[in-house]
């Protein structure tokens, strides 16, 4: 196999440097303070190329190649600036003093510099019309950029250390690149003499030594299939890859690319970023599992994982954009860009990523006797084991200590187990909460369980059960409370039928020396009345319930008579045989209500039924019935009429009042 050696070219200062302050449009919003972790906000992106974190100013830079812009957010994912007019912008790098962000811009073949305080473009470095400039890295005091070159991906450098910028091209070895796309870089400020290089969707990784004179290939080897991203550890001794296969994040020695450790992630690795402390964040394209996997350096097992929710319309969750994963320099957060099934991008702020998430289980008896000892057991588990002897705080919450009472701390045993005993002084629901404060490698955690602790029964009665009262009568309902521990308060509630209000309070207070408390209710409708005692630390809650009836209000009268007079001691309305008397009914209204009209005739020494019929009331509760002319056959006879409310849907049409019959009204028919 013949390898063609690449010669290096130097681009003159005249073509390398052009300060283009007006070539990009800038919009800025006021910057807010840094917010708490574990937040997510939708960003107006068409794509996500690279993610860069500026820890000094607490800013996150996201390139959007499709839209040709850089979006800047604060640590809470709130957009503070947008730099536009940057066609194909992709790779991002931060200057050593955090004063500038460098961006590779495919359109115009250039690298721009953006001021991190004003977000204004301060410089643009032309690269002589190179094709596909898209990736950036810093090593050995230079900016390294990837671009397309005939038959291979090219590596160039931009040296800004001298009085004038110097660009050098074609510094790669043909052993590391056989594709036609810009190579991916892995570098770390703590290891300035090492640069890892690979090409997306290939399997070859190369390790270069970086010096003042350029790059020298140290080793090149096929280590992974379908490479998506790579990064090196701060000591420069390992390179970690994210590839479509295998479904892990392997680490290799930068000395000879021999395997070092395999970080156990999951399907379709597509991102990797190493924190300044050596912690590894591995990203995967996972619809139905964790998207971000955190590892301690050298430990193949996860410390913690993060799984994105589903904000789209598919069955799977949102997915990590390839390569869109970056640590905050202090390790307090990870920033990840996700995309849902509808093409909506979100910036996710993942807090305390390097800390294991403990879980505390607490097991207490389901029930226990008051003032008797009980035992509570439990266990704390975590991906990084909590050491034996770790102190846990214990809090008991009950009716006498509603804000919680601290109990003696308990220490964990081997395997994270713990146990303690307590004698609950109060009855009711007693909750034991066990808490862990967390440490440098664990987040805080807590767990709890509740015990139903016995209380003494109490007597509580309420009078007037099943009694029926006339319409609107004020009735005193009296509750009688027996012996209790401390609480002597009783509340009396009423629930009137059909008003839709439910229970409402009619009286609340301390019972008298006889243990009694009364509340008055006007009996406009049938009502359920409740006496409620909430209990206390030693006596159980209790409710007494009675039902009391409230009759309907019924009035009946006769009109269109020509006189009234007494027959014996009874007053009659006199009507002519040819007149048409009206029988008038009034009743407290209710939707759909009807009155029953009863008719009787006095015949052969007794009142005899002439029938009954229901008539609908209007919305005001009125009914007027015309039964026609009495006629000659009724002359000399006595009649009586009454209106009634008969409870029930099949009778007067509702059940909100108790049955009541109006008084009889008497009529005598004459010629």
DRENFIDREN-621694 format. One line per 8 residues: for each residue x, y negated, z of C-alpha. Coordinates in nm, 2 decimals, decimal comma, always signed. Layout:
DRENFIDREN-621694
X Y Z | ...
END
This chain:
DRENFIDREN-621694
+0,00 +0,00 +0,00 | +0,14 -0,34 -0,10 | +0,09 -0,63 +0,14 | +0,11 -0,98 +0,00 | +0,28 -1,22 +0,24 | +0,10 -1,54 +0,29 | +0,30 -1,86 +0,26 | +0,23 -2,16 +0,49
+0,11 -2,49 +0,35 | +0,12 -2,83 +0,52 | -0,15 -3,08 +0,45 | -0,03 -3,44 +0,44 | -0,14 -3,69 +0,70 | -0,33 -3,89 +0,44 | -0,56 -3,60 +0,37 | -0,57 -3,47 +0,72
-0,69 -3,76 +0,91 | -1,00 -3,98 +0,86 | -1,18 -4,15 +1,13 | -1,55 -4,14 +1,04 | -1,74 -4,32 +1,31 | -2,05 -4,36 +1,09 | -2,08 -4,01 +0,94 | -2,30 -3,87 +1,21
-2,62 -4,00 +1,37 | -2,64 -3,99 +1,75 | -2,94 -3,99 +1,98 | -2,89 -4,00 +2,36 | -3,12 -3,97 +2,66 | -3,05 -4,06 +3,02 | -2,86 -3,78 +3,19 | -3,02 -3,63 +3,50
-2,85 -3,47 +3,80 | -2,75 -3,10 +3,79 | -3,04 -2,88 +3,87 | -3,07 -2,55 +4,04 | -2,99 -2,23 +3,85 | -3,23 -1,98 +3,69 | -3,41 -2,22 +3,46 | -3,51 -2,20 +3,10
-3,62 -2,46 +2,85 | -3,71 -2,44 +2,49 | -3,47 -2,62 +2,25 | -3,55 -2,76 +1,91 | -3,30 -2,55 +1,72 | -3,31 -2,38 +1,38 | -3,01 -2,16 +1,48 | -2,74 -2,13 +1,75
-2,38 -2,09 +1,65 | -2,16 -2,15 +1,95 | -2,21 -2,25 +2,32 | -1,95 -2,46 +2,51 | -1,96 -2,57 +2,87 | -1,80 -2,88 +3,00 | -1,76 -2,83 +3,38 | -1,62 -3,17 +3,45
-1,93 -3,35 +3,32 | -2,17 -3,06 +3,37 | -2,28 -3,05 +3,01 | -2,36 -2,77 +2,77 | -2,29 -2,81 +2,39 | -2,48 -2,59 +2,14 | -2,41 -2,60 +1,77 | -2,69 -2,55 +1,52
-2,53 -2,47 +1,18 | -2,87 -2,45 +1,00 | -2,98 -2,79 +1,11 | -2,63 -2,94 +1,11 | -2,63 -3,08 +1,46 | -2,49 -3,04 +1,81 | -2,74 -3,04 +2,10 | -2,61 -3,14 +2,44
-2,79 -3,05 +2,76 | -2,72 -3,09 +3,13 | -2,70 -2,79 +3,36 | -3,08 -2,77 +3,40 | -3,11 -2,72 +3,02 | -3,25 -3,07 +2,97 | -3,14 -3,23 +2,64 | -2,93 -3,54 +2,69
-2,79 -3,60 +2,34 | -2,82 -3,48 +1,98 | -2,54 -3,53 +1,73 | -2,67 -3,49 +1,37 | -2,53 -3,50 +1,02 | -2,29 -3,21 +1,07 | -2,37 -2,96 +0,79 | -2,29 -2,61 +0,90
-2,13 -2,71 +1,23 | -2,04 -2,40 +1,43 | -1,73 -2,34 +1,65 | -1,67 -2,56 +1,95 | -1,37 -2,62 +2,18 | -1,31 -2,85 +2,48 | -0,99 -3,05 +2,51 | -0,76 -2,98 +2,81
-0,87 -3,30 +2,98 | -1,24 -3,24 +2,91 | -1,25 -3,58 +2,73 | -1,33 -3,44 +2,38 | -1,53 -3,17 +2,22 | -1,39 -3,04 +1,89 | -1,64 -2,89 +1,64 | -1,57 -2,70 +1,32
-1,79 -2,85 +1,04 | -1,83 -2,64 +0,73 | -1,98 -2,92 +0,53 | -1,70 -3,15 +0,44 | -1,44 -2,90 +0,55 | -1,34 -3,08 +0,87 | -1,30 -3,07 +1,25 | -1,46 -3,36 +1,44
-1,39 -3,49 +1,79 | -1,68 -3,60 +2,01 | -1,63 -3,81 +2,32 | -1,77 -3,63 +2,63 | -1,89 -3,95 +2,80 | -2,05 -4,13 +2,51 | -2,13 -3,83 +2,28 | -2,00 -4,05 +2,00
-1,79 -3,90 +1,72 | -1,44 -4,04 +1,77 | -1,25 -3,88 +1,49 | -1,28 -3,65 +1,19 | -0,99 -3,44 +1,06 | -1,02 -3,33 +0,70 | -0,89 -2,99 +0,61 | -0,84 -3,03 +0,24
-1,16 -2,88 +0,10 | -1,13 -2,54 +0,27 | -1,42 -2,31 +0,24 | -1,62 -2,18 +0,53 | -1,45 -2,35 +0,82 | -1,65 -2,22 +1,12 | -1,45 -2,09 +1,41 | -1,22 -2,26 +1,66
-0,98 -2,17 +1,94 | -0,71 -2,33 +2,15 | -0,38 -2,17 +2,21 | -0,02 -2,29 +2,24 | -0,12 -2,66 +2,24 | -0,29 -2,64 +1,90 | -0,64 -2,60 +1,77 | -0,68 -2,28 +1,56
-0,96 -2,26 +1,30 | -1,10 -1,98 +1,09 | -1,20 -2,03 +0,73 | -1,26 -1,83 +0,41 | -0,97 -1,76 +0,19 | -0,94 -1,55 -0,13 | -0,99 -1,19 -0,04 | -0,93 -1,25 +0,33
-1,03 -1,47 +0,62 | -0,78 -1,75 +0,68 | -0,63 -1,89 +1,00 | -0,52 -2,25 +1,02 | -0,39 -2,48 +1,29 | -0,44 -2,84 +1,38 | -0,16 -2,99 +1,59 | -0,26 -3,32 +1,76
+0,04 -3,34 +1,99 | +0,25 -3,57 +1,77 | +0,20 -3,92 +1,64 | +0,00 -3,78 +1,34 | -0,22 -3,47 +1,31 | -0,06 -3,18 +1,13 | -0,26 -2,90 +0,96 | -0,10 -2,57 +0,86
-0,29 -2,30 +0,67 | -0,26 -1,93 +0,60 | -0,10 -1,83 +0,92 | -0,27 -1,49 +0,95 | -0,12 -1,15 +0,88 | -0,28 -0,95 +0,61 | -0,28 -0,66 +0,85 | -0,57 -0,81 +1,05
-0,80 -0,94 +0,79 | -0,97 -0,77 +0,49 | -1,29 -0,96 +0,49 | -1,39 -1,28 +0,32 | -1,54 -1,46 +0,62 | -1,38 -1,68 +0,89 | -1,22 -1,47 +1,16 | -1,33 -1,47 +1,52
-1,09 -1,58 +1,80 | -1,04 -1,49 +2,16 | -0,83 -1,72 +2,38 | -0,80 -1,85 +2,73 | -0,64 -2,17 +2,86 | -0,46 -1,97 +3,13 | -0,29 -1,76 +2,86 | -0,18 -2,02 +2,60
+0,06 -1,78 +2,43 | -0,19 -1,52 +2,32 | -0,45 -1,53 +2,05 | -0,68 -1,24 +1,97 | -0,83 -1,23 +1,62 | -1,09 -1,02 +1,45 | -1,35 -1,04 +1,17 | -1,72 -1,00 +1,22
-1,86 -0,67 +1,10 | -1,51 -0,51 +1,07 | -1,33 -0,28 +1,31 | -0,97 -0,43 +1,32 | -0,84 -0,65 +1,60 | -0,51 -0,83 +1,59 | -0,31 -0,98 +1,88 | -0,08 -1,27 +1,80
+0,19 -1,44 +1,99 | +0,16 -1,82 +1,97 | +0,46 -2,04 +1,95 | +0,55 -2,39 +1,83 | +0,63 -2,24 +1,49 | +0,30 -2,06 +1,45 | +0,16 -1,71 +1,49 | +0,35 -1,38 +1,51
+0,15 -1,06 +1,49 | +0,21 -0,84 +1,80 | -0,02 -0,55 +1,72 | -0,32 -0,47 +1,49 | -0,54 -0,18 +1,53 | -0,89 -0,05 +1,45 | -1,07 -0,05 +1,78 | -1,44 -0,11 +1,73
-1,70 -0,10 +1,46 | -1,91 -0,40 +1,35 | -1,73 -0,66 +1,56 | -1,94 -0,95 +1,68 | -1,72 -1,14 +1,93 | -1,41 -1,10 +2,14 | -1,24 -1,27 +2,43 | -0,92 -1,23 +2,64
-0,88 -1,23 +3,01 | -0,71 -1,52 +3,19 | -0,39 -1,33 +3,24 | -0,37 -1,26 +2,87 | -0,33 -0,89 +2,92 | -0,66 -0,76 +2,79 | -0,90 -0,83 +2,50 | -1,26 -0,74 +2,54
-1,48 -0,68 +2,23 | -1,85 -0,69 +2,16 | -1,94 -0,47 +1,87 | -2,25 -0,31 +1,72 | -2,10 +0,03 +1,82 | -2,02 +0,18 +2,05 | -2,29 +0,06 +2,30 | -2,03 -0,07 +2,56
-1,79 -0,36 +2,60 | -1,44 -0,20 +2,59 | -1,13 -0,37 +2,70 | -0,79 -0,31 +2,54 | -0,44 -0,40 +2,63 | -0,31 -0,69 +2,44 | +0,04 -0,53 +2,44 | -0,06 -0,23 +2,22
-0,44 -0,23 +2,20 | -0,46 +0,09 +2,41 | -0,79 +0,13 +2,60 | -0,79 -0,02 +2,96 | -1,15 +0,00 +3,08 | -1,50 +0,04 +2,93 | -1,76 -0,19 +3,06 | -2,09 +0,00 +3,06
-2,35 -0,23 +2,90 | -2,62 -0,11 +2,66 | -2,74 -0,11 +2,30 | -2,60 -0,34 +2,04 | -2,34 -0,56 +2,21 | -2,33 -0,90 +2,05 | -2,15 -1,14 +2,29 | -1,87 -1,15 +2,54
-1,73 -1,42 +2,76 | -1,47 -1,40 +3,04 | -1,49 -1,64 +3,33 | -1,18 -1,82 +3,47 | -1,19 -1,58 +3,76 | -1,18 -1,27 +3,54 | -1,55 -1,18 +3,56 | -1,69 -1,04 +3,24
-2,03 -1,13 +3,08 | -2,14 -0,89 +2,82 | -2,43 -0,97 +2,60 | -2,65 -0,73 +2,41 | -2,93 -0,74 +2,16 | -3,19 -0,57 +2,37 | -3,57 -0,59 +2,33 | -3,65 -0,35 +2,61
-3,37 -0,38 +2,86 | -3,12 -0,62 +3,01 | -2,97 -0,88 +2,78 | -2,67 -1,00 +2,99 | -2,45 -0,77 +3,19 | -2,20 -0,89 +3,45 | -1,89 -0,70 +3,56 | -1,61 -0,76 +3,80
-1,27 -0,74 +3,62 | -1,17 -0,39 +3,58 | -1,49 -0,23 +3,72 | -1,69 -0,06 +3,45 | -2,02 -0,08 +3,65 | -2,25 -0,38 +3,64 | -2,26 -0,62 +3,93 | -2,58 -0,77 +3,80
-2,80 -0,78 +3,49 | -3,04 -1,04 +3,34 | -3,33 -0,94 +3,13 | -3,51 -1,21 +2,92 | -3,89 -1,23 +2,93 | -4,11 -1,20 +2,63 | -4,22 -1,55 +2,51 | -4,31 -1,44 +2,16
-4,58 -1,22 +2,01 | -4,39 -0,89 +1,97 | -4,39 -0,61 +2,23 | -4,02 -0,66 +2,31 | -3,85 -0,94 +2,51 | -3,66 -1,24 +2,38 | -3,31 -1,15 +2,26 | -2,97 -1,30 +2,30
-2,84 -1,49 +2,00 | -2,50 -1,33 +1,89 | -2,21 -1,51 +2,06 | -2,44 -1,76 +2,24 | -2,31 -1,68 +2,59 | -2,08 -1,90 +2,81 | -1,97 -1,92 +3,17 | -1,96 -2,25 +3,37
-1,59 -2,29 +3,46 | -1,67 -2,26 +3,83 | -1,85 -1,93 +3,78 | -2,17 -2,06 +3,93 | -2,38 -2,02 +3,62 | -2,40 -1,85 +3,28 | -2,56 -2,03 +2,99 | -2,73 -1,81 +2,72
-2,93 -1,90 +2,41 | -3,22 -1,66 +2,34 | -3,46 -1,64 +2,05 | -3,81 -1,50 +2,05 | -4,01 -1,32 +1,77 | -4,14 -1,65 +1,65 | -3,80 -1,81 +1,60 | -3,82 -2,02 +1,91
-3,49 -2,08 +2,09 | -3,44 -2,13 +2,46 | -3,14 -2,22 +2,67 | -3,14 -2,00 +2,98 | -2,94 -2,10 +3,29 | -2,85 -1,78 +3,49 | -2,75 -1,86 +3,85 | -2,49 -1,68 +4,07
-2,42 -1,44 +3,79 | -2,12 -1,28 +3,95 | -2,30 -1,20 +4,27 | -2,47 -0,87 +4,33 | -2,84 -0,88 +4,41 | -2,90 -0,69 +4,74 | -3,24 -0,54 +4,82 | -3,36 -0,49 +5,17
-3,63 -0,23 +5,25 | -3,79 -0,25 +5,60 | -4,00 +0,04 +5,74 | -4,21 -0,02 +6,05 | -4,50 +0,20 +6,18 | -4,83 +0,13 +6,02 | -4,99 +0,08 +6,36 | -4,87 +0,05 +6,72
-4,99 -0,03 +7,07 | -4,93 -0,37 +7,21 | -4,67 -0,39 +7,48 | -4,53 -0,05 +7,38 | -4,18 -0,01 +7,22 | -4,16 +0,06 +6,85 | -3,87 +0,13 +6,61 | -3,80 -0,04 +6,28
-3,56 +0,11 +6,03 | -3,44 +0,00 +5,69 | -3,16 -0,02 +5,44 | -2,97 -0,28 +5,23 | -2,86 -0,17 +4,89 | -2,66 -0,35 +4,62 | -2,46 -0,28 +4,31 | -2,16 -0,39 +4,51
-2,20 -0,22 +4,85 | -2,25 -0,44 +5,16 | -1,99 -0,34 +5,41 | -2,08 -0,15 +5,73 | -2,11 -0,39 +6,02 | -2,26 -0,67 +5,82 | -2,50 -0,87 +6,05 | -2,86 -0,91 +5,95
-3,10 -1,15 +6,12 | -3,44 -1,03 +6,25 | -3,75 -1,24 +6,29 | -4,08 -1,14 +6,44 | -4,39 -1,33 +6,33 | -4,72 -1,28 +6,52 | -5,01 -1,47 +6,66 | -4,81 -1,61 +6,95
-4,51 -1,70 +6,72 | -4,67 -1,80 +6,39 | -4,35 -1,97 +6,28 | -4,14 -1,67 +6,37 | -3,93 -1,58 +6,67 | -3,57 -1,48 +6,63 | -3,48 -1,13 +6,77 | -3,13 -1,00 +6,83
-2,93 -0,95 +6,51 | -2,87 -0,60 +6,38 | -2,56 -0,47 +6,21 | -2,56 -0,24 +5,91 | -2,42 +0,11 +5,94 | -2,25 +0,33 +5,67 | -2,47 +0,34 +5,36 | -2,64 +0,01 +5,45
-2,89 +0,16 +5,70 | -3,00 -0,03 +6,01 | -3,25 +0,01 +6,29 | -3,38 -0,17 +6,60 | -3,64 -0,15 +6,86 | -3,89 -0,41 +6,98 | -4,19 -0,43 +7,22 | -4,45 -0,65 +7,05
-4,61 -0,88 +7,31 | -4,90 -0,98 +7,08 | -5,15 -0,78 +6,89 | -5,28 -0,82 +6,54 | -5,06 -0,82 +6,23 | -4,69 -0,84 +6,34 | -4,43 -0,89 +6,07 | -4,07 -0,80 +6,10
-3,84 -0,98 +5,85 | -3,48 -0,87 +5,81 | -3,25 -1,12 +5,62 | -2,90 -1,11 +5,48 | -2,72 -1,45 +5,44 | -2,52 -1,33 +5,14 | -2,14 -1,38 +5,09 | -1,90 -1,46 +4,81
-2,01 -1,15 +4,62 | -2,37 -1,11 +4,72 | -2,68 -1,33 +4,70 | -2,90 -1,37 +5,00 | -3,18 -1,12 +5,05 | -3,46 -1,03 +5,28 | -3,73 -0,77 +5,33 | -4,02 -0,73 +5,57
-4,29 -0,49 +5,69 | -4,61 -0,55 +5,89 | -4,74 -0,35 +6,18 | -5,11 -0,35 +6,29 | -5,07 -0,39 +6,67 | -5,38 -0,30 +6,88 | -5,59 -0,56 +7,06 | -5,87 -0,53 +7,31
-6,22 -0,53 +7,18 | -6,44 -0,83 +7,27 | -6,82 -0,86 +7,30 | -6,99 -1,12 +7,08 | -7,37 -1,16 +7,04 | -7,60 -1,40 +6,85 | -7,97 -1,44 +6,92 | -8,28 -1,48 +6,69
-8,21 -1,17 +6,48 | -8,50 -1,08 +6,25 | -8,72 -1,37 +6,38 | -8,92 -1,57 +6,13 | -8,98 -1,94 +6,18 | -9,20 -2,20 +6,02 | -9,07 -2,41 +5,74 | -8,80 -2,66 +5,85
-8,82 -2,58 +6,22 | -8,49 -2,66 +6,40 | -8,37 -2,34 +6,56 | -8,09 -2,31 +6,81 | -7,87 -2,01 +6,74 | -7,67 -1,92 +7,05 | -7,35 -1,71 +7,05 | -7,24 -1,54 +7,37
-6,87 -1,45 +7,40 | -6,73 -1,20 +7,65 | -6,40 -1,19 +7,82 | -6,09 -1,28 +7,61 | -5,72 -1,35 +7,67 | -5,68 -1,72 +7,57 | -5,90 -1,82 +7,28 | -6,25 -1,93 +7,38
-6,34 -2,09 +7,05 | -6,64 -1,97 +6,85 | -6,76 -2,09 +6,51 | -7,12 -2,05 +6,39 | -7,19 -2,04 +6,01 | -7,50 -2,03 +5,81 | -7,57 -1,90 +5,46 | -7,91 -2,01 +5,33
-8,07 -1,79 +5,07 | -8,06 -1,92 +4,71 | -7,87 -2,25 +4,76 | -7,55 -2,13 +4,61 | -7,34 -2,29 +4,88 | -7,23 -1,97 +5,06 | -7,13 -1,99 +5,42 | -7,10 -2,33 +5,58
-7,01 -2,44 +5,93 | -7,29 -2,56 +6,16 | -7,10 -2,55 +6,49 | -6,75 -2,50 +6,62 | -6,63 -2,54 +6,97 | -6,53 -2,39 +7,31 | -6,79 -2,18 +7,48 | -6,92 -2,30 +7,81
-6,86 -2,14 +8,15 | -7,12 -1,88 +8,06 | -6,94 -1,80 +7,74 | -7,21 -1,96 +7,52 | -7,22 -2,20 +7,23 | -7,52 -2,31 +7,03 | -7,57 -2,45 +6,68 | -7,89 -2,58 +6,53
-8,02 -2,48 +6,19 | -8,33 -2,62 +6,02 | -8,51 -2,32 +5,87 | -8,59 -2,43 +5,52 | -8,50 -2,09 +5,39 | -8,42 -1,74 +5,50 | -8,07 -1,75 +5,64 | -7,79 -1,53 +5,75
-7,61 -1,67 +6,06 | -7,27 -1,57 +6,17 | -7,09 -1,61 +6,50 | -6,71 -1,58 +6,44 | -6,44 -1,53 +6,70 | -6,09 -1,54 +6,54 | -5,93 -1,34 +6,82 | -5,60 -1,41 +7,00
-5,28 -1,24 +7,08 | -5,45 -0,97 +7,30 | -5,82 -0,96 +7,20 | -5,94 -0,86 +6,85 | -6,14 -1,08 +6,62 | -6,51 -1,02 +6,59 | -6,81 -1,14 +6,40 | -7,18 -1,11 +6,49
-7,44 -1,15 +6,22 | -7,82 -1,20 +6,24 | -8,09 -1,26 +5,98 | -8,36 -1,52 +6,04 | -8,66 -1,60 +5,82 | -8,77 -1,94 +5,71 | -9,13 -1,95 +5,58 | -9,23 -2,14 +5,27
-9,42 -2,47 +5,32 | -9,77 -2,42 +5,18 | -10,06 -2,68 +5,15 | -10,40 -2,62 +5,00 | -10,69 -2,86 +4,93 | -11,01 -2,88 +4,73 | -11,10 -3,17 +4,51 | -11,40 -3,29 +4,29
-11,65 -3,22 +4,57 | -11,93 -3,46 +4,65 | -11,91 -3,45 +5,03 | -11,78 -3,27 +5,33 | -11,98 -3,14 +5,62 | -11,98 -2,88 +5,90 | -12,16 -2,56 +5,90 | -12,13 -2,44 +6,25
-11,78 -2,55 +6,36 | -11,62 -2,51 +6,01 | -11,57 -2,80 +5,77 | -11,69 -2,73 +5,42 | -11,65 -2,91 +5,09 | -11,99 -2,94 +4,91 | -12,00 -2,89 +4,54 | -12,28 -2,89 +4,28
-12,34 -2,58 +4,08 | -12,26 -2,77 +3,77 | -11,93 -2,93 +3,89 | -11,58 -2,79 +3,84 | -11,39 -2,80 +4,17 | -11,01 -2,81 +4,17 | -10,80 -2,60 +4,40 | -10,47 -2,78 +4,47
-10,16 -2,62 +4,61 | -9,83 -2,77 +4,72 | -9,52 -2,57 +4,81 | -9,15 -2,63 +4,86 | -9,02 -2,59 +4,50 | -8,78 -2,33 +4,37 | -8,72 -2,23 +4,01 | -8,98 -1,99 +3,87
-9,19 -1,99 +4,19 | -9,56 -1,90 +4,18 | -9,84 -1,93 +4,44 | -10,10 -1,67 +4,51 | -10,45 -1,79 +4,53 | -10,69 -1,58 +4,74 | -11,07 -1,61 +4,70 | -11,34 -1,48 +4,94
-11,72 -1,50 +4,96 | -11,94 -1,47 +5,26 | -12,19 -1,20 +5,20 | -12,41 -0,99 +5,42 | -12,25 -1,13 +5,73 | -11,89 -1,09 +5,64 | -11,61 -1,25 +5,43 | -11,55 -1,03 +5,13
-11,26 -1,05 +4,88 | -11,32 -1,21 +4,55 | -10,97 -1,13 +4,42 | -10,63 -1,29 +4,41 | -10,42 -1,43 +4,12 | -10,07 -1,58 +4,09 | -10,03 -1,93 +3,94 | -9,70 -2,09 +3,84
-9,59 -2,40 +4,03 | -9,44 -2,70 +3,85 | -9,09 -2,83 +3,92 | -9,23 -3,04 +4,21 | -9,40 -2,73 +4,36 | -9,75 -2,82 +4,26 | -10,04 -2,61 +4,12 | -10,39 -2,72 +4,02
-10,64 -2,44 +3,95 | -10,98 -2,49 +3,78 | -11,21 -2,19 +3,82 | -11,49 -2,34 +3,63 | -11,86 -2,41 +3,73 | -12,00 -2,21 +4,02 | -12,34 -2,18 +3,84 | -12,69 -2,11 +3,98
-12,61 -1,77 +4,11 | -12,36 -1,92 +4,36 | -12,61 -2,17 +4,51 | -12,64 -2,13 +4,88 | -12,33 -1,92 +4,91 | -12,02 -2,00 +5,11 | -11,67 -1,95 +4,97 | -11,32 -1,99 +5,10
-10,98 -2,02 +4,93 | -10,61 -2,01 +5,04 | -10,27 -2,03 +4,88 | -9,99 -1,80 +4,98 | -9,62 -1,74 +4,92 | -9,54 -1,37 +4,90 | -9,17 -1,30 +4,91 | -9,03 -1,10 +4,62
-8,96 -1,12 +4,25 | -9,27 -0,92 +4,17 | -9,49 -1,15 +4,37 | -9,41 -1,52 +4,41 | -9,10 -1,48 +4,19 | -8,82 -1,52 +4,44 | -8,69 -1,41 +4,78 | -8,55 -1,72 +4,94
-8,83 -1,78 +5,19 | -9,03 -1,55 +5,41 | -9,40 -1,47 +5,33 | -9,65 -1,72 +5,46 | -10,03 -1,77 +5,41 | -10,18 -2,11 +5,40 | -10,49 -2,20 +5,59 | -10,84 -2,13 +5,45
-11,03 -2,40 +5,27 | -11,41 -2,37 +5,27 | -11,66 -2,46 +5,00 | -12,04 -2,45 +4,99 | -12,24 -2,45 +4,66 | -12,56 -2,65 +4,61 | -12,79 -2,74 +4,33
END
